[in-house]
Amino acid sequence: MEFVIEREIRLPSICVSLATVRWGPGLEELPAHDDYSLCQRLSDDHAPLRIGNLPTREAFPRVRSVGFLPPGQPVSIFPSVSTFRALNCSFPRDHFETTAELPEELWEEHAASLVTIRNRRLEVLMQEIQAELVQPSFGRELLVEAAGTMILVELARYGRELERSSPRGGGARGLAPWQLRRIQERLSASTQSHYPDLGELAALCGISKSHLMRSFKASTGWQIHKFIAEERLKAAKSMLKHDHHTFKEIAGMLGFGSAAYFATAFRRMTGMTPSDYRKKARSDDPVLH
């Protein structure tokens, strides 16, 4: 198999590319990947692709049709007589799962039905991204990022429909006190090491990420990623008020990539810049004068 990328845009929340695939003589296996990936067929001179390792007969039955793959899902494809041209949108795993608020296991469970998704809105959004790749114009990256966010939301809604149709059912049980204590202790230590992802917290509790997400909400009423964000905000406020670290140092301790990224996130959550918050917090506290 020969895989050629024609054009590409890489952003923190999404990577989009136009690519051409030329098949070898036998059954080909697309290797498992680390990201969530949505693909749209662009070529119009071949039959649907035939899948070899999933209980579904074909994928990409027509031009503009889309298919979705979760991380770690290899796919075997029978060769096509013609070149396959596609638009690919990949979302980093943590960003996708945090935004969609759905576990990886849900997507794995429904992998066969995700190979072809009949959703006109996804198809149109992918076309918008393709247009920016082919004929770039002002604000290209902003438009691609916005379209990517809308795609992610649409996929999250689609995932919830799959979840409602799943035969599992049943309410989630809460976490044990020792599990909640381990989570809180790990978050409290984050400024000395780093903020954990869901996989690390799930391992601390001896459960899967999907179990952690369901059970944490059942125990606390919070989505766990929102709870982590709130804890990080509390730590930021405390350091801005009581410490003498620079904004760059605080950003590093809280796991932000830069002082600018920290300032943007802080302002989005509080309506104030870190500088303004520090000035106000210290002027309001007579002990700090």
Summary of the structure (lengths in Angstrom):
residues: 289
radius of gyration: 22.4
end to end distance: 68.2
largest distance: 77.1
contacts: 826
relative contact order: 0.10
helix: 51%
strand: 16%
